[in-house]
Amino acid sequence: MNNTEFNLVDEPWIRVMGSDCRISEISLKNALVNAHEYKSLKGELPTQDTAVMRLLLAVLHTVISRYDESGNKNPLDDDEENALERWKSWWDSGKFPENAVSEYLDEWHERFWLFHPERPFFQVAGMKKGTDYDSPKLNGEVSESSNKIRLFSSYSGKEKSSLSYAQAARWLLYLNAYDDTSSKPTKEGKAKAGGNLPSAGAGWLGKLGLIWLSGKNLFETLMLNLVIINENKVQYRQKPVWEKEKVSDSERTEIPMPNNLAELYTLQSRRILLNRKDNEVVGYKLLGGDFFEKENAFFEPMTVWRVPKDNKKANEPITPKRHDSSKQMWREFSVIYNNEKDNNRRSGTVNWYCNYLYGECLISEEYMMTTAITSVEYGDKDFFVKNIFSDSLTMHSSLLSELGKGWREIIENEIKKCEELAYRTGKFAQEIYVSSGGSNSPKDKHYDKIKDEAKEQIYYRLDMPFREWLRNINPNCNGKEKQEIILKWQNTAKRTALAYADEIVGNQPETAVVGHKAGDTIYSAPKARNIYRSKIRKIYEGD
């Protein structure tokens, strides 16, 4: 077996979807040079795609900081105008400069070997200590705990017990970004630290409410997230991990937050060494790696920020707000897009889009903005992964401009009405349940379950219509046309709610019409329906 094997620059390992919707594996160089020919990254999980995207962005941030649009070495400095002009020239060309990308990757080719005696990619050579895992723990599609085996798996047999080098490369990035906290510190590490090692927590991306921008193809997606001015500073000095002279092998190490995006995007949250046998990866060794405080870490552009609701003190730390898998993305509209209320801080990606891409006219004002989220939901202090989810929203760019401020207030107001509608629908479902002979006692667990299921169902039914309404809002509309757009959505919401109410009643026995007495109150379907209709009128008409 070769000590040096599988170079990520040349070997196919990144999964992409082509314009014909076929999925294929391509090399790192191909993914960048021909990004305009592919629709998107298409790995096994959306969270894996985010980890791969940040690697691609680390390369691009380094290249754009050193090469101009013609592929000539021409380093940027702190001049914003020059930086934006370079970004614009890349965007207008519709593809990345092949000469620049190729020259850079060729220069650092030796640092991209997946297996190497001294510098294996994203790993620590010769690592002797750490927790040993088999390959199923590396594969996020079949990852299993030590005491729980999946009934249904995407893989079986040899495919489950080992990974190809291409698979392992993708999951290596995912593991570094999203690993849980189940690995234990070593005895040597604890002794060296005086008996107590700090916890590195989940992988860095697992701590965030990730938010990024999606384009019409892979080139546009990468360009939209190439935040060349981050926190009001030009990103002209870049230092990705493969350019470092030495890779740290120290366990659970608190470091200063990186001050350049290429370094941040290649943060080594974990110390890892892949174990291979017969040209397959069969396991790996793992230790906690680098970490830094997440409070006020505003240099990270791909997350939303929010002051905790119970935080009443001024100047308290602001932390990344993880996404809630139980909520559709549009229900978090205020948190994601509004930078003016409750000390919220929009993500750096959204600010970059609003302040520069749209604000400085680097892209067409007619460009439809698609914002995407990807997230991992953990259980029990991030000890294991419970859920992986993603979502996206598309809207006119100008909705986030000063012109769209009034519309943003309208959208937030309509979302609040949806929340009230969901609450009333839950109460209605409970009343129908009691009308059919059920109990409204706090001891009846089904009573609360009925409410939660009804709320979830009404949100589900409002979901696609709301997204479509949001996509079609043109902030240039005023007067009568504006009122018609608002009224159109409100009528849709009311029809949807009333249709669902009829469905709830239709699924009940006839005794629900006669009613049922609970305590001193008689509950019946006709009475509940009349109250529900009245509440809906009050929500949308203010009666």
C-alpha positions in Angstrom: 0.0 0.0 0.0 1.4 3.4 -1.0 2.2 5.8 1.8 1.1 8.7 -0.5 -2.2 8.2 -2.2 -5.4 9.8 -3.5 -4.7 13.5 -4.2 -7.9 15.6 -3.8 -6.8 18.1 -6.4 -6.8 15.4 -9.2 -9.0 12.5 -8.0 -12.8 12.5 -8.3 -14.4 12.8 -4.8 -16.7 15.9 -4.8 -20.3 15.0 -5.7 -22.1 17.4 -7.9 -25.3 17.6 -9.9 -24.9 18.4 -13.6 -27.3 20.5 -15.7 -28.9 17.2 -16.7 -29.6 16.5 -13.0 -27.2 13.5 -13.1 -24.9 13.1 -10.1 -21.2 12.5 -10.6 -17.9 12.7 -8.6 -15.3 15.2 -9.7 -11.9 16.5 -8.5 -11.3 19.6 -6.5 -9.8 21.4 -9.5 -12.7 20.3 -11.8 -15.2 21.6 -9.2 -13.7 25.0 -9.3 -12.6 25.4 -12.9 -15.9 24.1 -14.3 -18.2 25.2 -11.5 -20.4 27.1 -14.0 -21.3 23.7 -15.6 -22.8 22.2 -12.5 -26.1 23.0 -10.8 -24.9 22.4 -7.3 -23.0 20.2 -4.8 -24.9 17.0 -4.2 -23.3 15.0 -1.5 -25.0 12.4 0.7 -26.4 15.1 3.1 -27.0 18.9 2.8 -24.7 19.4 5.8 -21.9 17.6 4.1 -22.4 19.9 1.1 -21.9 22.9 3.4 -18.7 21.5 4.7 -17.4 20.9 1.2 -18.5 24.4 0.1 -16.5 26.0 2.8 -13.4 24.1 1.6 -14.0 25.4 -1.9 -14.5 28.9 -0.5 -11.2 28.7 1.4 -9.4 28.0 -1.9 -11.3 30.8 -3.7 -10.7 33.3 -0.9 -7.0 32.6 -1.1 -6.9 32.7 -4.9 -9.0 36.0 -5.3 -6.8 37.7 -2.7 -3.6 36.9 -4.8 -4.7 36.7 -8.5 -6.6 39.1 -10.7 -9.3 38.1 -13.3 -6.6 37.4 -15.9 -4.9 34.8 -13.7 -1.9 37.1 -13.0 -0.4 37.4 -9.5 -1.7 40.7 -8.2 -2.3 40.7 -4.4 -5.1 42.7 -2.9 -4.7 45.1 -0.1 -7.2 46.8 2.2 -8.7 48.9 -0.7 -12.4 48.1 -0.8 -12.9 49.5 -4.2 -10.2 47.2 -5.8 -11.6 44.2 -3.9 -15.1 44.8 -5.1 -13.9 45.4 -8.7 -12.1 42.1 -8.7 -15.2 40.3 -7.3 -17.3 41.9 -10.0 -14.9 41.0 -12.8 -15.1 37.3 -11.7 -18.8 37.4 -11.5 -19.2 39.0 -14.9 -17.0 36.4 -16.5 -19.4 33.7 -15.5 -16.6 31.3 -14.4 -13.5 31.2 -12.2 -10.2 32.1 -13.8 -8.7 28.7 -14.8 -5.1 29.8 -14.8 -5.2 31.3 -11.3 -7.1 28.3 -9.8 -4.8 25.8 -11.5 -1.6 27.6 -10.6 -2.6 27.9 -7.0 -3.7 24.2 -6.6 -0.5 23.1 -8.4 1.6 25.1 -6.0 0.0 23.4 -3.0 -0.6 20.0 -4.6 1.5 18.1 -2.0 -0.8 19.3 0.8 -3.9 17.6 -0.7 -3.0 14.0 -0.4 -5.6 12.1 1.6 -2.9 9.7 2.7 0.5 11.0 3.3 3.3 10.0 5.8 3.7 13.6 7.0 0.8 15.8 5.9 -2.4 13.8 5.2 -5.2 16.2 4.3 -7.2 17.5 7.2 -5.6 14.9 9.5 -2.7 14.4 11.9 0.0 12.1 10.7 1.1 9.2 13.0 -1.6 10.0 15.6 -1.3 7.3 18.3 -3.8 8.5 21.0 -7.5 9.2 20.7 -10.8 7.4 20.5 -11.0 4.6 17.8 -14.1 4.4 15.7 -15.2 2.1 12.9 -16.3 3.5 9.5 -20.0 3.5 10.3 -19.4 6.3 12.7 -17.6 8.3 10.0 -20.5 7.8 7.5 -23.2 10.3 8.4 -25.8 8.2 6.6 -25.4 5.2 8.8 -23.8 6.6 11.9 -24.7 4.5 14.9 -24.1 4.9 18.6 -22.6 2.1 20.7 -26.0 1.0 22.0 -28.4 1.7 19.1 -28.3 0.1 15.7 -30.4 1.5 12.9 -33.2 -0.8 11.7 -33.1 0.6 8.1 -29.7 1.7 6.7 -28.7 3.2 3.3 -25.8 0.7 3.3 -25.3 -2.9 4.1 -22.5 -5.5 4.0 -19.1 -4.3 2.9 -20.5 -0.9 2.0 -21.5 -0.4 5.6 -18.2 -1.6 7.1 -15.9 0.4 4.9 -15.8 3.5 2.7 -14.1 4.3 -0.6 -11.5 7.0 -0.5 -13.9 9.5 -2.2 -16.6 8.8 0.4 -14.0 9.1 3.2 -12.8 12.5 1.9 -16.3 13.9 2.0 -17.1 12.5 5.4 -13.8 13.7 6.8 -14.9 17.3 6.1 -18.3 16.6 7.6 -16.8 15.0 10.7 -14.5 17.9 11.3 -17.4 20.4 11.0 -20.2 18.6 12.8 -18.8 16.0 15.1 -20.8 15.4 18.3 -19.2 15.5 21.8 -19.2 11.8 22.5 -15.4 11.3 22.2 -13.6 11.2 25.5 -10.3 13.0 26.5 -7.2 10.9 26.8 -5.5 10.1 30.1 -2.3 11.7 28.8 -4.2 14.9 27.8 -5.9 15.2 31.2 -2.7 14.6 33.0 -0.9 17.2 31.0 -3.7 19.7 31.6 -3.5 19.1 35.4 -6.4 16.7 35.5 -9.0 18.7 33.6 -9.3 19.3 29.8 -11.8 21.9 28.5 -14.5 20.6 26.2 -14.2 21.6 22.6 -17.9 21.2 22.2 -19.5 20.1 18.9 -17.7 20.8 15.6 -17.7 24.5 14.8 -20.5 24.3 12.2 -22.7 22.3 14.6 -22.7 25.2 17.0 -24.1 27.6 14.4 -27.4 28.5 12.7 -25.9 28.2 9.3 -27.1 30.4 6.6 -25.8 30.9 3.1 -26.8 32.0 -0.4 -27.7 29.8 -3.3 -27.3 30.7 -6.9 -28.4 29.3 -10.3 -25.3 27.1 -10.5 -22.3 26.1 -8.4 -20.3 29.1 -9.7 -23.0 31.6 -8.6 -23.4 29.9 -5.2 -19.7 30.0 -4.5 -19.4 33.6 -5.7 -22.4 34.8 -3.7 -20.8 33.4 -0.6 -17.3 34.7 -1.4 -17.6 37.4 1.2 -14.6 39.4 0.2 -15.4 42.2 2.6 -16.3 40.7 6.0 -17.0 42.8 9.1 -16.0 45.9 7.1 -12.5 44.4 6.4 -11.2 43.3 3.0 -10.2 39.7 3.1 -6.7 40.0 1.5 -4.5 38.1 3.9 -5.6 34.4 3.8 -4.0 31.4 5.5 -5.8 28.1 4.9 -4.6 25.2 7.1 -2.7 23.5 4.3 -0.4 26.5 4.0 0.7 26.2 7.7 4.2 24.9 8.3 2.9 22.5 11.0 -0.4 21.0 11.9 -1.2 21.0 15.6 -1.6 17.6 17.2 -2.5 19.0 20.7 -5.7 17.9 22.3 -8.7 20.2 22.9 -6.9 23.5 22.3 -8.5 26.9 22.8 -7.2 29.3 20.2 -7.9 32.9 19.2 -10.6 33.2 16.6 -9.1 33.1 13.1 -8.9 36.6 11.5 -9.2 35.4 7.9 -12.0 33.4 6.3 -9.7 30.8 4.6 -8.3 29.9 8.0 -11.7 29.9 9.6 -13.2 27.7 6.9 -10.4 25.1 7.4 -10.5 25.2 11.2 -9.5 21.8 12.7 -12.2 21.2 15.2 -11.0 17.7 15.5 -7.7 15.8 15.2 -8.4 12.9 12.9 -6.4 10.1 11.3 -8.1 7.7 8.8 -7.4 4.0 9.0 -7.3 2.1 5.6 -7.2 -1.5 4.6 -7.3 -3.0 1.1 -7.9 0.4 -0.5 -10.9 1.1 1.7 -11.2 3.3 4.8 -12.3 1.0 7.7 -12.2 3.5 10.6 -10.4 6.4 12.2 -8.8 7.8 15.3 -10.2 11.0 16.8 -9.4 13.7 19.4 -10.9 17.1 20.2 -9.1 19.8 18.4 -9.1 23.6 18.1 -11.9 25.7 19.4 -12.7 29.3 20.5 -15.5 31.1 22.3 -18.6 31.4 20.2 -19.9 34.5 22.0 -19.7 37.6 19.8 -17.7 35.6 17.2 -19.1 38.0 14.5 -16.3 37.3 12.1 -18.1 34.0 11.2 -20.3 35.1 8.4 -22.5 32.0 8.0 -24.7 32.2 11.0 -27.6 34.2 12.5 -27.2 35.9 15.9 -29.8 36.8 18.5 -29.8 38.0 22.1 -31.4 35.4 24.3 -35.0 36.2 25.3 -34.2 36.0 29.0 -31.2 38.4 28.6 -32.1 41.7 30.1 -28.6 43.1 30.6 -27.0 45.5 28.2 -23.8 44.6 26.4 -24.2 40.9 27.2 -22.6 38.4 24.8 -24.5 37.4 21.7 -24.4 33.8 20.6 -25.2 32.0 17.3 -28.8 31.0 17.1 -29.2 27.5 16.0 -32.1 26.7 13.7 -35.2 25.0 15.0 -36.1 21.9 12.9 -39.8 22.2 13.9 -40.1 25.6 12.2 -40.3 26.4 8.5 -37.6 28.9 7.6 -40.1 31.7 6.8 -41.3 31.7 10.4 -37.9 33.0 11.4 -38.0 35.8 8.9 -37.4 38.5 11.5 -34.4 36.7 13.0 -32.8 36.0 9.6 -33.4 39.2 7.7 -34.2 42.0 10.2 -31.1 43.8 11.5 -33.0 46.4 13.4 -35.0 44.7 16.2 -34.2 43.1 19.5 -30.4 43.5 19.0 -30.5 40.9 16.2 -27.5 40.6 14.0 -28.0 39.3 10.5 -25.6 36.8 9.2 -22.5 38.1 7.4 -23.6 36.5 4.2 -27.0 38.4 4.2 -25.2 41.6 5.1 -22.7 41.0 2.3 -25.6 40.5 -0.1 -27.5 43.6 1.1 -24.7 46.0 1.6 -22.4 45.1 -1.3 -23.9 42.8 -3.9 -27.2 44.6 -4.1 -26.2 47.9 -2.4 -23.2 48.5 -4.6 -24.9 47.1 -7.8 -22.5 44.3 -8.2 -25.4 42.1 -9.4 -28.6 42.9 -11.2 -31.3 44.5 -9.0 -33.7 42.0 -10.6 -31.7 39.1 -9.2 -33.8 36.7 -7.1 -32.1 36.1 -3.8 -32.3 32.5 -2.4 -31.2 32.1 1.2 -30.6 28.6 2.4 -30.0 27.0 5.8 -28.5 23.7 6.8 -28.3 22.4 10.4 -27.6 19.5 12.7 -29.8 19.0 15.7 -28.1 17.3 18.6 -29.4 15.6 21.7 -28.3 15.5 25.4 -25.6 18.3 25.4 -24.6 17.6 21.8 -23.7 14.0 22.6 -25.3 12.6 19.5 -27.0 13.7 16.3 -30.8 13.6 16.4 -31.7 15.3 13.1 -30.3 16.9 10.0 -32.4 19.4 8.0 -32.2 22.1 5.4 -34.5 24.8 4.0 -34.5 27.8 1.7 -36.4 31.0 0.8 -36.4 32.9 -2.5 -37.4 36.6 -2.8 -36.7 39.8 -4.6 -33.3 41.3 -3.6 -34.9 44.7 -3.0 -37.0 43.3 -0.2 -33.9 43.7 2.0 -33.1 47.2 0.8 -34.4 50.5 2.3 -37.1 50.4 -0.3 -38.3 47.1 1.1 -38.5 48.1 4.7 -42.2 48.7 4.7 -42.8 45.3 3.0 -40.6 43.6 5.6 -42.8 44.9 8.3 -45.9 43.7 6.4 -44.3 40.2 6.0 -43.5 40.0 9.7 -47.0 41.1 10.6 -48.5 38.4 8.4 -46.2 35.8 10.0 -47.5 36.9 13.4 -51.0 36.4 12.1 -50.1 32.9 11.0 -48.9 32.3 14.5 -52.2 33.5 16.0 -54.1 31.4 13.4 -52.1 28.3 14.3 -52.8 28.9 18.0 -56.6 29.3 17.3 -56.5 26.2 15.1 -55.0 24.2 17.9 -57.7 25.4 20.4 -60.4 24.6 17.8 -59.0 21.0 17.5 -59.1 20.6 21.2 -62.7 21.8 21.4 -63.7 19.3 18.7 -61.9 16.6 20.6 -63.9 17.4 23.7 -67.1 17.7 21.7 -66.5 14.1 20.6 -66.3 12.8 24.1 -62.7 13.5 25.0 -61.4 15.1 28.2 -60.0 18.6 28.6 -58.3 17.5 31.8 -54.5 18.4 32.1 -54.0 14.7 32.9 -55.2 13.8 29.4 -52.0 13.8 27.4 -54.0 13.4 24.2 -55.6 16.8 24.8 -52.3 18.7 24.4 -51.1 16.4 21.6 -54.3 17.3 19.6 -53.4 21.0 19.8 -49.8 20.5 18.8 -50.7 18.2 15.8 -53.3 20.8 14.6 -50.8 23.6 14.8 -48.2 21.6 12.9 -50.7 20.7 10.2 -51.9 24.2 9.6 -48.3 25.4 9.2 -47.7 22.6 6.8 -50.7 23.7 4.7 -49.7 27.3 4.8 -46.1 26.6 3.9 -46.0 26.4 0.1 -48.6 29.1 -0.4 -46.6 31.5 1.9 -43.4 30.8 0.1 -45.0 31.4 -3.3 -46.5 34.7 -2.0 -43.2 35.8 -0.7 -41.4 35.0 -3.9 -43.8 37.1 -5.9 -43.7 40.2 -3.8 -42.3 43.1 -5.8 -41.4 45.9 -3.4 -42.0 48.4 -6.2 -45.8 47.8 -5.9 -47.7 50.5 -4.0 -51.2 51.7 -3.4 -54.0 49.5 -4.6 -51.8 46.9 -6.1 -50.0 46.6 -2.8 -53.2 46.1 -0.9 -54.4 43.5 -3.4 -51.2 41.5 -2.9 -51.7 41.5 0.9 -55.4 40.7 0.6 -54.6 37.8 -1.7 -52.4 36.1 0.9 -54.9 36.8 3.7 -57.7 35.2 1.7 -55.5 32.2 1.0 -54.7 31.8 4.7 -58.4 32.0 5.7 -59.5 29.5 3.1 -56.7 27.1 4.1 -57.7 27.3 7.8 -61.4 26.9 7.2 -60.9 24.0 4.9 -58.8 22.3 7.5 -61.4 23.0 10.2 -64.0 21.3 8.0 -61.7 18.4 7.6 -61.2 18.1 11.4 -65.0 18.1 12.0 -65.6 15.6 9.1 -63.3 13.1 10.7 -65.3 13.1 14.0 -68.3 10.9 14.9 -71.8 12.4 14.7 -71.8 12.8 18.5 -69.6 15.8 18.0 -72.5 17.7 16.5 -74.7 17.0 19.5 -71.9 17.8 21.8 -70.4 16.8 25.1 -70.5 18.4 28.6 -67.2 18.9 30.3 -67.5 20.5 33.7 -70.1 23.3 33.4 -69.5 23.8 29.6 -71.2 22.1 26.7 -68.8 21.6 23.7 -70.2 21.0 20.2 -68.8 21.1 16.7 -71.2 23.8 15.5 -70.4 26.0 18.5 -66.6 25.5 18.1 -66.8 26.2 14.4 -68.6 29.5 14.9 -66.1 30.6 17.5 -63.2 29.6 15.2 -64.7 31.6 12.3 -65.1 34.6 14.6 -61.5 34.4 15.7 -60.2 34.2 12.1 -62.2 37.3 11.2 -60.7 39.1 14.2 -57.1 38.1 13.1 -57.5 39.3 9.6 -60.2 42.0 9.8 -59.7 43.3 13.3 -63.4 42.9 14.2 
